């Protein structure tokens, strides 16, 4: 993965974080404008992800995106919206991080 791909991944993650925050805002106070904004943000993020899939492959692009979003969205949910994770949810996040790490690093750890 080169620098351009990392910038695209960071941009897609930022867009998805904005989309998730907008979706939470819509859930708290529904409006057509917020729904359209949310859909537009998710569309923009997915368009960037399609470029990444072409560049680095589907498993790498979506695994890394899922890992970064899993961590970042939980931080936003806890810090910005005051949500709390129970022990089972926290374990699920930890297992999610471990699973994506294994998917991403697996080929380099296994036999040739």
N, C-alpha and C positions, 0 to 999 in steps of 0.2 A: 504494500500500500504506500503510495507516494504522498507528497505534501498536498497536492491538489485534492486527492481523495480524502485526506484527513480534514481539509477545510470543508469539503462537501459534507462529510459526516457530521462535523461540528455544526454546520449551518442547518442541516436536516434535524439534528437533535434540538437545536434552539427553536426551530419552527415547531417541532412536535411539542416541546415544552409550552410554548405560547398557545398552541392549539389545545393542549390538555387543560391549561389554566382557563382558557376561554370556555371550554366545555364545562368546567366546574362552575364558572361564573354563570353560564347559561342554566345550569341545574339549579343554582340558587335564585336566579331572577331571569326566567325565560323571556327571550325577545327574538324577533325575526332577524334583526341586525346581528345579534350575537351568534345566532345559529349560522347565518351566512358567513360571518367572519371565521367561525370555527371550521366550517367545511372548506373554506378557501385556504386556511392554514394547513389543514390536513392534506389537501390536494397539492399544495406547494411542496410540503415535506415528502410526499410520495413521489412527486416528479424528480426530486433530487435523489431519492433512493433508487429510482429506476436507472439513473445515470451511474450510480455506484454499482448496481448489480451488473451493468454492462462492463464496468472497469475491473472490479475485483471478484465478481462471482456472487451468486445469491447467498450461499451459506455464510460467507465472511461478512458481506454487507449487512444482512439482516441480523446475524448473531451479534455483531458489534453494536449495531443500532439498538437492538433489544436490551443489551446489557447496560448501555449508557442511559437509555430512557428509563429502565427499571430503577436504577439508582437515583437519577435526577428527578424523576417524577415523584418518587417517594419523599425525597428531600423537600420538594416544593409543597407536596400535600401536608407534610408535617409542619414545616416552618411557616408557610404562607396561609394555610387553611386550618391549622390546628388539629389535623387528623392524627390519630394514634394507631400504631400497629400493635396488635396483640402478639403473644409469643408465637402462635402458629403462622401469622402473617409475616412476622420477622424471619422465622425459619424458612418460609417460602421464598422470601426475597434472597436470603443467603443461599438457598439451594438453586435459585434461578441464576445467581451470579456464578456459582460453581458449575452449573450445567453449561452456561454459555462459555465459560473459560475452557471447559473440556472440549466443547465443540470447536472452538477457535484454535486451541493449542493441540488438540488431539492428533492431527496429522503429523506434527513435528515430534510428538512424544512416542508414537508407535513405530513398529519396524518399517524399514524402507520398502 
